Amino acid sequence: MPDFAKELDASGLNCPLPILRAKKTLNGMESGQILRIIATDPGSVKDFDAFANQTGNELLESTEEGGKYVFFIKRK
């Protein structure tokens, strides 16, 4: 598990809210910092993959733990 600077709990939120919250949080972070995101929407796996490709932020890790999806995104 990467060291992370901030954590965003988007549990219970459906698309596109987890992405929008992550984008807002990442905008307030410095380049190279890592954001850990927790989501419960199964669609978020595909969404965060696309989000990383579109924004240039790096999706370091994507895992599923008992119905919760955990992502680590490195700010570009």
ABEGO torsion letter per residue (X at the ends): XBBBABBBBABGBBOAAAAAAAAAAAAABBBGBBBBBBBABAAAAAAAAAAAAAAGBBBABBBBBGGBBBBBBBBX
